[in-house]
Amino acid sequence: MHRGQLITVEGIDGSGKTTHIHHICTYLEEQNIPVVRTREPGGTEMGEALREILIRRVDLAMHAETELLLLFSARMEHLQKLISPAMESGTWVVIDRFIDATYAYQGGGRGVSMDRIRFLENWVLNGLVPDLTLLLDLPVEISLARTKARQQSTDRFELQDQKFKNTVREAYLERARQHPERIRIVDASAETGCVKQAILEILGSLVEREHGRA
């Protein structure tokens, strides 16, 4: 059976990930490609419980490396119980944030050692690399304006200051410079229809390539 592909969608808050993940999954379904949509942290019962602590429990003070270890604990469950079995069955997996988010938020934003992140990546992912990563990039000022328009946030990361978010964005862009063959930058400040078109053009190339191998 042909292995399913792993597509990750990254970006700071307000970049439109939720909207465009819906478009991605709809497109794949239209191509008769089985697809599962998931998110990090989350994706499993334990992962969602850890997400509540990591994202919503803003009242809990947490050391940056504790945060990192909890994220990788959720990721191990996610891989073992959802991602790997789905891919092995030929299903494509689309994830709202994955390993690049850890380098951006915990490495860039929190200042955790990149070497420690790489150690955990090697252990937990065991060589698994996304087939395609879409980085929905936009200036932090636009991100702040978009998130401000929402109801009051209870998200630990949305509540961080502009300096933190600038550092996260720069860390994402650095990851894209390091992995240009995998990470494709999409201008998320553009009109929604233009962003969708850009994403589907990139995705279409991957679908065409994989169908050619089938």
N, C-alpha and C positions, 0 to 999 in steps of 0.2 A: 504493500500500500504506500502511495506517495505521501511523504511527510507534510504535515500542515505547516504553514508559514507563521512566523511570529512578527506582528506589527505593533510597535509601541508609539504612542502619541504623547509628546512632551510639551511643556511650556509653563510659563508662570500663570498665576490666576488671571482670569479675564481674557485668556487667549482663544477661547471658543472650543476647547477640547471636547466638551460634551456634545455640542452641536455637530462637530465634524466627525466624531467617532460614529455618531448615528448615520451620517452620510456614507462613511466608509463601509459599515456593516451592510447598509442597504445595497450599495454597489456590489459588494461581494455576493450577497444573496441573489442579486439579479444575474450574476455570472454563474449561478448554480454551484457556488463554493460554500461548503458548510463553514460557519463561523460562530465563534463564541466571543462575547464582549465581557470584559472584566475590568478590575481596577486595583490599584495599589495605593496604600495598604488596603487589603480586603480580598475579595474573591472566594473566600471560604468562611465557614462559621467562625473559626478561630481568628482568621484574618480580619473579619469585620469587627470582632470584639476588640482586637488590638487597635484597629482603626479608631474606635471610639476613644480609646485612651490617648492615642497619638495625635488625633486631629481635634476632637471635640472637648476633651477634658483640659480646657485652658487654665483651670484652677490648680492643676497639678504641676509643680515645678519639676523639671526633668533635666538630668545631665545630658549633654549632647551625645555622649557615647552610649548611654542607656537608650536614647531615642534610636540610634543607629542599630543597636542589637535587637530591639523590638521590631524594627522594620525588616531586618533580615530574618527574624523568626517568622513573621507573617509571610515573607517571600518564600521561605522553605516550604511552608504549608501550601502556599499557592502553587508552587512548582510541582510538588508531589501529588496533590489532589486534583488539580485542574489543568494547569498549563501543559505539563508533559503528557498526561493521558490524552488530552484533546489533540495535541500535535501528532502523537503516535497513531491516532485513529484517522488522520488525514484532515482534521478540522483546523482551520486557520484561527488564530487567537489574536484579538485586538485588545490591547491593554492601555488604560488611562494611567500613564506614568509607570516607569519600571526602573532599571538600574541607573540610567542617566540622571533621573531625578535625585537619586541618592548622592551622586557626585555633585549635583548642583545645589541641593538644599542642605545636606549634611556636610559635604565637603566644602562647598563654596560659602553657603550661608552661615553654617554653624562653625566652620573652621576645623572640622574633624580631619585627622590625617588621611590623605588620599591613599597612603600605603595600607592603612587599616581597612579602608573601604575595599581596596583591591584584594586584600587577603580574604575578606568575607565573600567578595564576589567570586573568587576562584573556588572557594569551598562550597558555597551554596549553589551557584549557577553551573559549576563543573563544566565550563566551556560553552554553555549555551549563550548565544549572541542573537539579538533580534535580527531578522532578515531585512527589516526596514524600520527606521525611526523617523517620524515626522515631527520636527521641532517647530511649533507654532510660535513664532517670535514676534514680540512687539515691545515698544518702549514702556518702561515702568510707569511713566506718567499716564499712559492710556490704560494700562492695567489698573492703576489706582482709581481712575475715573469710572471704569466699568464696574469694579467691585464695590465702589462707594454707592453706585446706583442700586445695588441689591439691598435686601433687608440687612439688619445688623448682623455682622458675622460672628460665629462662634467657632471659627476655624483657627487653630493655633498658628498656622503659617500665613493666612491672610492678615492676621493682626500684627505681623512683623512690620518694622518701619521701612522707609524707602531705601535706606542704605542696604539693608538685608536683601531686599528684592533686586536691587541693582547688582549685588554680588552674585545672587542666584542666576540672574540673566547672563551675566558675563561667564559664569561657570558653564552654563549650557552652551554658549557660543564657543567656548574653548573646547568642549567635548566635540562639537561639530567640526571644528578645525582639526581635531585629532582623528576623527573617523568620518571623513567626507564621503567615503564609499557607502556608508550605511545611513548616516544622519543627513536628512534633507531639510534645509531651512525653508519655511514657508512664511511669507509676510502676513502675519495675523492682524495687522492694523488695517488691511485693505477691506473693501466691502465683502460681506459674507459670501456672495455668489462668486467673486473672484478667488477667494480663498478655497472654496469648494472645488472650483475648476482646476486650480493648481494642484490640489491634493489628488484629485481623481486622475489627472494626467500622470502623476508619479506612480500612483497605485496601478494604473492601467499597464504601465511598463512591467511592473512586477508580475501581474497576472499573466500577461502575454509570455513573459520569460518562463514562468512556471508551467503554463499550459504546454509550452513547447517541449518541456522535459518530460511531461506525463506520458 
